[in-house]
Amino acid sequence: MVDEHSNYFLKGDDQLDTTYFRANYPVFDEVKINDIVSSIVHLEGDTSMEEAAHRFISAYNEYVDDNNGKSTATWNRDLQVDVVANTPVYLALRTKQEEYTGGAHGDHVTLYSNFDRQSNRSITIDDIIRKEDKGRFTTIAEQCFRKQEGLNKDDSLNGKYFFEEGKFSLADNFTFEKNELLFYYNIYEIKSYAEGSTELRIPYTAIKDLMSEKGLHYINSIN
């Protein structure tokens, strides 16, 4: 865990506040897995979490210095990495980051990362759905989305949703759950900030006949 604070404090009505950087992430016995975690947690290309913390706090301090030692708001960045699943063949991590650096509201992002434990390579949707069945899979996913959103099959996806040209598309952000494949759309991806993020779950029972042997192997390992 890394926890660093600015030496500048902002006085409120009845308390003092300060800018902080906080990161909490797992450490494994295996070097290769730790390298994977490192590649995930350093979202902006830093070489270490200490470097990321120092850069964030320094940016705030410079901002205050440039304003003659005054600030109207503190900043914060909170990074949390959790192990979603860890089996002999499959590793899934969830990275949640909340950040505020001024403005009307902060930024929130949740990213899922899936790895084959035997090759230590990232798992993509093309690894788990057979190429010839990608079209059917997307159709089933859209049916699940429309049911979840209370839409009829002919209702437009323009307006409220941000799908390009009003055509449904899957998020690259996904993971395996016990009974469903979860696709996670972050804020602003397909809806406004006020609407928030969107979780789309597709039951395995609806897509098992479209999945590759690898995909089925990963599912079976967590059940």
N, C-alpha and C positions, 0 to 999 in steps of 0.2 A: 504493500500500500504506500502511496505517495500523497502527502498532504502539505501544501505550502501556502503561505499567506503573505499578503502585502503588508508593509510597515505603515502604509497610509490608512487611517481610519476615518470613517464618515459618521458624524454624530447625528443620531435620530432624536425623536422626542424623548425616549427614555432608555436608549441603548446605543452602543457603538457597533458599527458594521465594518467589515473589511473584505477586500477581494481575496478569493481563494481558488486554488486548483486542487482537486482531490481525485485520485484514481485508485481503484481497487480491482485487482485482476488475479487469476489463479497462476500458481507456479507449479509446474510438473517436474517429476524426476527425469523425464526424457528431454534431452537437449533439443531434438527436432520439434517436439511439440511446443516447447518454450519459444522456439524461433517462429512458429506459427502464431502463437499468442502475440509475440512482439510485432509481427507484421500487421496484426489486427488493431492493437491498441494505439499504435502510432499513426493516427488517421491523417496527420499532416506531414509525415515524412521525418519525424524526429528519430534520433538514434537511441534515445533512452527516455523513460518517463520523467526522470529528473530534468532532462533537457527541455522536455515539453512544458513541465511546470515552470521552470525558470523563464522560458520564453514568454509564457502567458503572463506571469506576474510582472516581468520586465516591461512588457507592452503597456500594461496598466500604469505602472509607475512613470513611464515616459509620458503617457497621456496626462497624468496629474501634473508632472513637472512642466509640461508645455502650457498648462493652464494655471501657472503660478501657485502650484500646490493645492489647487481646489478641484473638487469633483462633485457632481450632483448625484452620482450613483456608483455603487460598487459592481464589480464584475464577478462572475463565477463560472467555473467549468467543473462538472462532476461526471466522471467516467467510471462505469461499472461493467465488468466483463464476468459473465456467469457461464458455467458449464451446463448446457441443456441436456446433453446426452454424451456418454462416454462408454463405448462398448469395444470389444476386441477388433471390430471392423469399422466403427463409425464414431466420429467426434463432432459435436455441435456446440458452438459458442454463440452467446448473445451479447452484443455490445450495445449499451445504452449510454448516450451522452446528452447531458443537458448543459446549455451554455447561455450566458447572458453577458453581452458587452455593450449595453445601451440600447435605446430604442423602445418601441411600444411593448415588445415581448421578446422572450428568449427563443432559442432554437432547441429542438428536441429531435433526436434521431435514434432509431433502433435498427441494428444490423445483425443479421444471422449469418454465420459462417459455418459451412459444413465440410468435413474432411474425411477422406478415406484413410483409416488408421494404418493400413498396410503399405500404402504408397505415399502417405502424407500429402496428397494432392487435393486441391479443392474439388468439391462435387458440384457440378452444374446441372441444370434441368435436362440437358442433353444426355447426361450420364444415366438418368433414371427413367426417362420416357423414350420409348423406341422412336426413331426418326420418322418412320412411316406413320406413326400414330400421333404426332404432335398436333395435327389439325383437330383430330377428335378430342384430344386432351384439352385444347384451348376452348373448344365448344362446350365441353362439360364444365370447365372452369367458369365460363361466362354464365352458364345456366345457374351455377351455384351462386355467383355474384348477384345476378338479377333476383334470385329468390331471397337472398340475404337482404338486399336493398329494397325489396318490395316492388320490383319492376316487372312489367309484362315483357314478353319476348320481343315485342316490337317497339317498346319505349326507347326514345332517343337517349344516347349517352353523352350528348352535347349539353352545354349549359352548366348544370351542377357539377359534372365530372370533367376532368382535364385530359381524358384520353385523346390522343392525337387523331384528328378528323372524326372524332366520335366513335372510334373503333376500339373495342375492348382489347386490353393487353395485360399480360401477367407481369408482376413485379419480378425483378431478378432476386429479390430478397425473400428467401424461403427457408423452411426447415421441416424436419420430420417430427411429428408428434405421435402419440401412441396409436391413435385411430385415424388421423387425418394428416394431410399435407398442408402446412400453413404458409400462406403468402402474405407478406407484410408490406403495406404501402405507407410510407412515412408522410408526415404533414407536407402539404403542397404537391405531392406526387399526383394524386387524382382528385383531391378535394381541397377546399379552402382551409386556412388555418383554423377557422372557427369550427369546421367539421372534424378536424383532428385526423388521426391516423386511421387506417382501415385494416382489419384482419380478415383474410379470406381463407376459409378452411374447406378443403375438398376431401371427402371421405375416401379412404382406400378402397372401400367396397365398390366405388363408382369408377375407379381407374386401374385396378389391379391388373386387368387384362391388357393394359396399355404400357405397363412398366417393364423395364429391362430386368434381367436376372440380378444385376447389381442393385437396382432400386429395391427389389423384393428382399434382397439379402440385408440391406440396411434396415428395412422395416422390421424384418424378423428378428434382427439383433436387439431391437429395443422393446420387443414384446415378449 
